[in-house]
């Protein structure tokens, strides 16, 4: 049902194309930090775990690229709380809110 992760560097977003829909995670990058700013899943795909699949795949790519994350998106923050194995990717001095 889901597609492979696509890194759209021109638009500064990661994408999953699912049928005619697009789920995306937008970011800004500065040096070795990547600021995860917004996750968007179309209404038609909500509740199917697409957002979690997207964030997990993005974090895998970020880890391979040896970058550190600054999560500004509330969905990404929630994902990191639920999946603490990804918290070592947090940039120095970045703490998740309680």
Secondary structure, 3 states (H helix, E strand, C coil): CCCCCEEECCCCEEEEEECCEEEEEEEEEECCEEEEEEEECCHHHCCCCHHHHHHHHHHHHHHHCCCEEEECCHHHHHHHHHCHHHHHHECCCCCCCC
